[in-house]
Amino acid sequence: MNLLADTLASFSKTLGPLKGVTILDLTRVVAGPYCAMLLADMGATVIKIENPNDPDLTREFPPMSQGGGEPRSGFFAQYNRNKMAVSLDLKQPEGKATFLEMVRKADIVIENFRPGVMDKLGLGYEVLKGVNPALVFTAISGFGQRGPNASRPAFDSSAQASGGLWSMNGTVEEPMRVGTVLGDLAAALYAAIGTLGALREAERTGQGQLVDVSQQDAIVSLTENALVTYTETGTVVKPEGNGHPFVKPYGRYACKDGFVFFGAYTDKFWREACITFGDLEMATDPEVDTMAKRFAPDTYLRKVKPTVERWCAAYTKAELEAMTGDRFPLSPIKTMDEVVADPHLRERDMVVSVDYQGTRFDVFGNPVKLSGGTLEQGASAPGVGQHNPQVYREWLGLEQAEYDELVRLGVI
């Protein structure tokens, strides 16, 4: 086991399936950091590299810790747990040279700069693969590494807008952005998948490759049947509000203390719903006794929708969840305080505690559940340059004089 893995091992009793894999994480904000964090949770040794004078700006993103002492960012802690951190100025010659030495010993580099930035630094994929032919180089960007829009700057909303999701989400009257950074998060997930696939190939053949993930591409892939509906029928999907374009009943319905999702649209589930709510006549009513009949817009609006609204309005969210159980799909539309308190999510370790330099934050866990375990329990997030001595002196093997010179020059 290498020295970095030894250091990381102190965070957990198990090292995970990616034990021995070393990742150089040049990323900032969400998409790149989340991708690297997912791999760190599975045991990879992730070294977060930040410019000493311009570290990841999410270190100042809210929510900030509310206790005493220096404020710490819960946002940063959530996306950078289980990582080591070093400072390194890649714009200085000594910084470039140090990074290239790190690349020789690494398995993966992840970056989410705008395309061309790494090339301008003299550290693009072609240069790095010359140093380490087995290197997997994962690049996450708004519009990808090639194409007429590749050089455009982008945020999550750029992807939601250009990928079509914004135009089909929201109310019938007004398209709306999805209320989370889905372009960032989806790109992170695809990047993690692509990185693991490329790593498997590199281990098999000794040849690495470039993994090119675009936020816009990621969003397009999440638009369900909208693309094929247009290419086949010419129909442009519009926002449906809280309903579904053809599946009914399937959407949001009001209850005594809020709203629930009701999805008993199949014949089996519809019968179960009728039995649950003591409305057996609706189970055999010839107007609504088949799924196809219930899908008909006029029948749905006239008979099905009022029935489901009447059913739900008589109960609270908790009562509806308890009475339906596993009989048919019905879920309370939970606020975040209810999500955090959800005993099912707690049982599945989806709320975990992360230490960030003495401050503890409760953040979301890893949705990938491995029988061998993942490392999010008891994890920590690093300070800027926190692991400079371990990485540069112990892992990279710099002499003390070389290390001191990098410090003197402001490279680290």
Buried (B, 14 or more C-beta within 10 A) or exposed (E): EBBBBEBBBEBBEBBBBBBBBBBBBBBBBBBBBBBBBBBBBBBBBBBBBBBBEEBBEBBEBEEBBEEEEEBBBBBBBBBBBBBBBBBBBBBBEBBBEBBBBBBEBBBBBBBBBBBEBBEEBEBBBEBBBEBBEBBBBBBBBBBBBEEEBBEBEBBBBBBBBBBBBBBBBBEEEEBBBBEEBBBBBBBBBBBBBBBBEBBEBBEEEEEBBBBBBBBBBBBBEBBEEBEEBBEEEEEEBEBBBEBBBEBBBBBBBEBEEBBBBBBBBBBEBBBBBBBBBEBEEBBEBEEBBEBEBBBBEEBBEEBBBEBBBEBBEEBBBBBBBEEBEEBBBBEBBBEEEEEBEBEEBEEEBBBBBBBBBEBBBEBBBBEEEEEEBBBBBBBBBBBBBBBBBBBBBBBBEBEEEBBEBBBEEEBB
